[in-house]
Amino acid sequence: MIRLKLNEIFGNNVKYFRYRKKYTQEKVAELTETSVTYISQLELGQHTPSFDKLELLSKALGVEPFEFYVKRDFVKLPARVDMVDTSE
C-alpha cells in the first residue's frame, strides 16, 4: 500500500484541478496573487498554504477547499503540464 502525505495529496489535487481548467502555473499564480515558484512548490508537496491562499486557490480553480485534501486515484498526470492560456 502506497501512503501519501497530506501535503502530497494536496499538491496532486492542485495540479489535477489546474489541469482540468487548462490553466498554466502562471495563470494560477496570477489569480492567487502568488508566484509560479509558490504554485510549483504546492504541487510538489513542498509547501503548505495559509487559509487565505487556500481560499484564493479554491476560487481560482473552482473547487471547494476540502477537495484539495481528498485522496484520489489519479490517472498519472504528465510531469509537466504545458497549457495555453486561453483567457485572453
C-alpha positions as CSV (number, residue, x, y, z in Angstrom):
1,M,0.0,0.0,0.0
2,I,1.3,3.4,-1.0
3,R,0.8,6.1,1.6
4,L,0.8,9.7,0.6
5,K,1.4,12.6,3.0
6,L,-1.3,15.2,3.3
7,N,0.9,17.8,1.5
8,E,1.4,15.4,-1.4
9,I,-2.3,14.7,-1.7
10,F,-2.9,18.5,-1.7
11,G,-0.2,19.0,-4.3
12,N,-1.6,16.3,-6.6
13,N,-5.1,17.8,-6.3
14,V,-3.8,21.3,-7.1
15,K,-2.1,20.0,-10.2
16,Y,-5.2,17.9,-11.2
17,F,-7.7,20.8,-10.8
18,R,-5.3,23.2,-12.7
19,Y,-5.0,20.6,-15.4
20,R,-8.8,20.3,-15.6
21,K,-9.2,24.1,-16.0
22,K,-6.4,24.1,-18.6
23,Y,-4.5,26.7,-16.6
24,T,-0.8,27.2,-16.6
25,Q,1.0,27.6,-13.3
26,E,1.5,31.2,-14.4
27,K,-2.3,31.7,-14.7
28,V,-2.9,30.2,-11.2
29,A,-0.2,32.4,-9.8
30,E,-1.8,35.4,-11.3
31,L,-5.2,34.5,-10.0
32,T,-3.9,33.8,-6.5
33,E,-1.6,36.7,-6.3
34,T,1.4,34.4,-5.7
35,S,4.4,33.4,-7.7
36,V,5.0,30.5,-10.2
37,T,7.6,29.1,-7.8
38,Y,5.0,29.0,-5.0
39,I,2.5,27.2,-7.2
40,S,5.2,24.7,-8.2
41,Q,6.1,24.1,-4.6
42,L,2.5,23.5,-3.7
43,E,2.1,21.0,-6.5
44,L,5.3,19.2,-5.4
45,G,4.1,19.0,-1.8
46,Q,6.9,21.2,-0.6
47,H,4.8,24.0,0.8
48,T,1.6,24.3,2.8
49,P,-0.8,27.2,2.0
50,S,-2.3,29.6,4.6
51,F,-6.1,29.6,4.8
52,D,-6.1,32.8,2.8
53,K,-4.1,31.2,0.0
54,L,-6.3,28.1,0.2
55,E,-9.4,30.2,-0.3
56,L,-7.8,32.0,-3.3
57,L,-6.8,28.7,-4.8
58,S,-10.3,27.3,-4.3
59,K,-11.8,30.3,-6.1
60,A,-9.3,30.3,-8.9
61,L,-9.7,26.5,-9.6
62,G,-13.5,26.4,-9.0
63,V,-13.5,23.8,-6.2
64,E,-14.4,23.7,-2.5
65,P,-11.3,24.0,-0.2
66,F,-11.8,20.5,1.3
67,E,-11.5,18.9,-2.2
68,F,-7.7,19.6,-2.2
69,Y,-7.4,17.1,0.7
70,V,-9.4,14.2,-0.7
71,K,-7.2,11.3,-1.6
72,R,-8.0,10.2,-5.2
73,D,-6.9,7.5,-7.5
74,F,-5.5,9.6,-10.4
75,V,-4.5,8.6,-13.8
76,K,-0.9,9.6,-13.9
77,L,-0.6,13.2,-14.9
78,P,2.3,14.3,-17.1
79,A,5.4,15.5,-15.2
80,R,4.9,18.9,-16.9
81,V,1.6,20.2,-17.9
82,D,2.0,22.7,-20.7
83,M,-1.1,24.6,-21.3
84,V,-2.0,27.6,-23.5
85,D,-3.5,30.5,-21.6
86,T,-6.9,30.9,-23.4
87,S,-8.2,33.6,-21.0
88,E,-7.0,36.5,-23.2
